[in-house]
Structure formats: C-alpha cells, structure tokens
Amino acid sequence: MLQVSFIKENKKEVLRGLAVRNFADAEKIITTIIATDETRKAIQTELDNTLAEANKLAKEIGGLFKSGKAAEATILKEKSGTLKTLSNDLKDKLAETNSALNELLYQVPNIPNILVPSGDSEDDNETTFQEGEIPKLHEGALPHWELAKKYDIIDFELGNKITGAGFPVYKGKGARLQRALINYFLDKNTSAGYHEVQVPHFVNEASAYGTGQLPDKEGQMYHDAKDNLYLIPTAEVPVTNIFRNVILKEEDFPICKTAYTPCFRREAGSYGAHVRGLNRLHQFDKVEIVRIEHPDKSYEALDDMVDHVTEILRELKLPFRILRLCGGDIGFTSALTYDFEVFSTAQDRWLEISSVSNFETFQANRLKLRYKNSDGKTVLAHTLNGSSLALPRVLAGILENYQTPKGIKIPDVLVPYCGFSWID
C-alpha cells in the first residue's frame, strides 16, 4: 500500500507509474485520496482542539468545586457534556474517514520501477536473457500428460475423482521425483544462506491484507468462511507475515527465508488446452524464497535472487529465458518482476516457472514492517520474494525435454535425491 505522504509529495510520479500499469481512473482516485486525507486532517485537528478544550474545562471545574463555587462549576459541566458529545461524534467521523481512506489506498497498485516497460499484456514483456539449447525430440515424443499416463507416474483422472480437476495424484517414481525436487530446491536455498522455516498453510485476513492478496486476489483464494481463514496461494504470505508489526535493527539485514508449502489457487476462469496437465493446477508444490532488505540494498538483492534461480535452472539443464514484466502484466504489489520460463519442447511453448519480485515498501507499509536507521528514525523496510521453484511446470519441462525412446532420463543433479536415473 502506498503511503499518503508519498502520493501527495510525488503525485506526478505516481500518475506516471499508474499510466505504465494502464490503471483506469488514476487521476480520479489519486485526487480523491488527497482530498479524503485533507478531510481526515481537518477532523483530527478539530478533535484535538475539542479534547484540549475539554481537558482545560475539566481543570477549571475542579478548581471551582474546590473554591466552593458549585453553581459556576455546574454551568461549565453542561458545556463539558456538550464537548464530550462533540468529541465522540468527531471520533466516529474520524474512524469512518480513516476507513474510507484505507479502502481507497487498497485499490491502488504499487508504482512500477523505472525499468518496467509500458505494455498491455504478456506479449509486451521484455526478454532480458535466454540460455540452453532446445532439445530435438524423437519422432512420437509426447506432452507430459501423456508421458504421465504412459509411465503411470501422475494420475489426473484419479485426482479428479477424489477432489476435482487440477488436483493430480503423483504415484511411484512421480511422487519420488516431486520429493527430490523439493529437497533439492531447499538444499540449494539453504546453502545460499536462506533460513528454512515451516509455516501454516492457512492465514488469517490480516496476513492476506499484509502481503496484498486481499482485496486484489480475494476471488482467487480458497476461503473458510466459518473461521475466516484463507488457504495460502504461496508461502510468500505466511513467511513475510512473520515480520508483521515488527521493528528491526539495521544490523538485522539481510533477512533471508525459504519454505516449502503446497499452494492453493482457485484459478477461476482457467480453461482450454493451455492449462492442460500440470500447466495450471488448483493445488501444487512450491519452494519459496523471501527477503527483508534495507532499502539501499533491495535491488542488489533482487539481482542476487535472479542469479540464484538461474543457477538452479543451469544445474537442471533446462532451456530457459528471463522476462522483465511490462506494466500491463506486473503483479499488483510489485515494483519490478522478472519471470523465468522453461521451454516445453513437446508443447512447443514457454512455461512460466518462477517470478522474482521487489515490492519495495508496498507490503511493508501494510505489514507495518519497519527498522530503526542510524539516525534513530523508524522507516519502512523493503520486501522481496521469488519462486525457487514452482514444481508443476519444472516437472513438465523435465518430463518433456528429457524424454527418449526408451524412457525419461533424470537430470544428473537430481539422481542422488530420487535414487534412480530413469523413468521407464
């Protein structure tokens, strides 16, 4: 969430950034936010003056009673009662105005970094890096959902029977390969300095608001209405909320966390061949990395996270590319995002497998995540997160790109983790 002070002091910059995002009615909502904040300040000033007058009056009343001037004190008590009623009305009005201001602020996305290109959709994203030779598959090569059926390693129909579409069952070597990938990703992250945590798979409303899933992604999360809890769409939500309402010290930076969790997304409206098999699921496994950084170091940290994911993909020997997302495709909370995509040879298309983002102070402002700087001033930290990695499309890439006429070869780096070299 943007700070009102930032919006007021940088109105032109805010409007420029919202234009890059193609954000509708930007001028109208920013003007309304500024006007609502001015109203809030006026109410606060009137309330402060009313309370000050009431306090002064209370002292006068006490003095009159002590002096035996009860009649005069009674007259002032009537005036005090009027002031009390007025102050209560002003408190209610202030609470309503604060609530209205917050609702307006919740609608405004983060301001994109100057590096974010203009654009309307994923077609306008910029490719910043590409590596790896796309393999030439043998005649009769299959997409991963057919390979899964052929080698009996993922059962989509059984998952549909148990729960519904988008909830596959991993079997035998498929399940072991999933576990191998999770352990490999976690080992890579912890060896790079990320501290592993296990976190809840449900979060409360405050946590969902803290990282920006609410209200922006409300319809995309599974919600338990009775307890008002949300199934997590990514480990980013509970891990980042570890630091909600926390004041750090400068020497605490950088804070680096990693976690494995299942992730749950309704993905409402997702249909068609492009979401077949593992391409888009309602439940999937993911290993996440989260960083809490000093503002002066956050973009250096973002580059480090991009390099880290790059190293993992190089070890897996999968052809991949890195995209800088345009204003029309970047997430609501992000200031700058790099997407990683693996090429699916059997499907002849690129599959997104990771997003690495810097949110700057956007999440920290919602979370009240701050630190004391060298001057003793309390300021907002920067937050970052990245998939390291999401398993379904990595697995799809491995199955399709490593298939041969005699079976599916396991990437060398994963053999020690899964205990076999081939699926055949």
Secondary structure, 3 states (H helix, E strand, C coil): CCCHHHHHHCHHHHHHHHHHCCCCCHHHHHHHHHHHHHHHHHHHHHHHHHHHHHHHHHHHHHHHHHCCCHHHHHHHHHHHHHHHHHHHHHHHHHHHHHHHHHHHHHCCCCCCCCCCCCCCCHHHCEEEEEECCCCCCCCCCCCHHHHHHHCCCEEHHHHHHHCCCCCCEECCHHHHHHHHHHHHHHHHHHHCCCEECCCCCEEEHHHHHHCCCCCCCHHHCCEECCCCEEECCCCHHHHHHHHCCCEEEHHHCCEEEEEEEEEECCCCCCCCHHHCCCCCCCEEEEEEEEEEECCCCHHHHHHHHHHHHHHHHHHHCCCEEEEECCCCCCCCCCCEEEEEEEEECCCCEEEEEEEEEEEECHHHHHHCCEEECCCCCEEECEEEEEEEEEHHHHHHHHHHHCEECCEEECCHHHHHHHCCCEEC
